[in-house]
Amino acid sequence: MIELYKLHWSHYVEKVRWALDFKRLPWHGIDIVAFTKKEMQRFDCPQTVPLIHDTATGVAISDSSPIIRYLDETYPGQPLFPSDPAEREQVWQWMLRLDSTLGLYARRLGYTQVIMECPQTLAQLFMPHVCGGLFTRRGWRRLAAPVLGMMLTLRFHFHRNRQDGVYEALEALLLPIAKTLEQRPYLVGEQFTAADLTLASLLRPLRIVPHFSHHPALQSLFVWQEQLFREHGRDATFPYEDAIRAQRQRRGTMRGLVRWMKADRGVYEGQADDTLQAAKNDIHPVSSWTLVSGLPAYLKLRWFSGIAWTPYVPAAYSAA
Ligand SMILES: N[C@@H](CCC(=O)N[C@@H](CS)C(=O)NCC(=O)O)C(=O)O
C-alpha cells in the first residue's frame, strides 16, 4: 500500500495520483494541513507534497518526479518510462524541466488568478477543516481570504510576476510544445510516458488563466490535455476551476488582458536547457513577522496588477 501525503488541488500531487492509478497500485491519500504539515514530519525527506510512504518497502520520498521514477523502478508493470535508455533520459529531462518551469509558473499564475477574481476560494482550499470548517462559511471566508492571499503572495512572489517575466517565459515555453504536439501524440517516442503525464498535470492551473486558456496558438495543447484526461479517466475539472467559472458566469467578466504584453510579439523559440539533476522550486519562507509586509503586495496584486477585466467567454477548446 502506498500512502500519499497531499493537498488535493496540487498539480504536482495530481502527477503522482495519476501515476499510481495508471500503474494500478493500491494507494491511500492523507490530506495534510498546509500550515503545519505535522502529518509528514516523521519522514526524513523534504517537506513538500506529494510525499509517498511505501509501506511494503519502508521508503519515504518527496518530489513528484523522483516519486514516479521510484514507482516505475519498484513496480515495473504498466511502465511510464520507455525501455530505451536514451528515451528514458529524454523523459526524465522533460519531467525535471517541466517541474522547474511550467509547474512553478502555472502555480504562480493560477493562484494569482484566484486572488484577483475570487480569493474566498482560498479558504475552501486551505482551511476546509480548521475550527470545524468555520472559515468556509460566507462571512468568515471573506476574512480569511486576505490573510491567506498575503501569505501565498509572499511565499511564491505573485507581486513580482511582471518583473520576473512569468507570463512571457511561460508563453515562450509552451508555444513550441504546442506546435510539437500538433505533429505527434506524445513528447517522447511512440507511447504515453511520464513526460506526457507531467505536462498534462502541470498545465492544469493555466485552465483558469485566460492569457493561456484563451491563447489562439495554445488551444491545440489544451485539446491534447483534455483528450488525455478522458482516455485516462482523470477529473475533467478541479474544484477551483468550477468556482472561478461559476463566478465568471455570474459576473460576465474575467481578468483576461495582460496589459504589458504586446499583441505583435510573434512566436518565441523555446530555449534548450542544460541537463538537469533535480527539479527547482521557488518557495520563499514566510513568518508571522514578515506577513504584514504582504499587505501592500496583496492589495497591489488584487487591484493594480495591470491585468484588465474583459468580457467572459469560455475558451475555444472547452466550448468545442
Ligand atoms: N518539485 C516538487 C514541488 C512540490 C511543491 O512545491 N509542492 C507544494 C504544493 S504545490 C508544497 O508542498 N508546498 C508546501 C509549502 O509551500 O510549504 C514536486 O515536483 O513535487
The ligand as an SDF file (V2000), in Angstrom:
LIG
                    3D

 20 19  0  0  0  0  0  0  0  0999 V2000
    9.2440   19.8170   -7.2470 N   0  0  0  0  0  0  0  0  0  0  0  0
    8.2630   19.4420   -6.2750 C   0  0  0  0  0  0  0  0  0  0  0  0
    7.3360   20.6180   -5.9380 C   0  0  0  0  0  0  0  0  0  0  0  0
    6.4120   20.2900   -4.7750 C   0  0  0  0  0  0  0  0  0  0  0  0
    5.7830   21.5100   -4.1730 C   0  0  0  0  0  0  0  0  0  0  0  0
    6.2870   22.6420   -4.2560 O   0  0  0  0  0  0  0  0  0  0  0  0
    4.6450   21.2580   -3.5330 N   0  0  0  0  0  0  0  0  0  0  0  0
    3.9140   22.3260   -2.8620 C   0  0  0  0  0  0  0  0  0  0  0  0
    2.4320   22.1620   -3.1220 C   0  0  0  0  0  0  0  0  0  0  0  0
    2.0570   22.5030   -4.8070 S   0  0  0  0  0  0  0  0  0  0  0  0
    4.1670   22.2480   -1.3850 C   0  0  0  0  0  0  0  0  0  0  0  0
    4.4120   21.1790   -0.8480 O   0  0  0  0  0  0  0  0  0  0  0  0
    4.0780   23.3650   -0.7040 N   0  0  0  0  0  0  0  0  0  0  0  0
    4.2700   23.3840    0.6870 C   0  0  0  0  0  0  0  0  0  0  0  0
    4.6660   24.7250    1.1930 C   0  0  0  0  0  0  0  0  0  0  0  0
    4.5370   25.7180    0.4710 O   0  0  0  0  0  0  0  0  0  0  0  0
    5.0790   24.7550    2.3550 O   0  0  0  0  0  0  0  0  0  0  0  0
    7.4600   18.2580   -6.8070 C   0  0  0  0  0  0  0  0  0  0  0  0
    7.5190   18.0250   -8.0230 O   0  0  0  0  0  0  0  0  0  0  0  0
    6.8470   17.5460   -6.0170 O   0  0  0  0  0  0  0  0  0  0  0  0
  1  2  1  0
  2  3  1  0
  2 18  1  0
  3  4  1  0
  4  5  1  0
  5  6  2  0
  5  7  1  0
  7  8  1  0
  8  9  1  0
  8 11  1  0
  9 10  1  0
 11 12  2  0
 11 13  1  0
 13 14  1  0
 14 15  1  0
 15 16  2  0
 15 17  1  0
 18 19  2  0
 18 20  1  0
M  END
$$$$
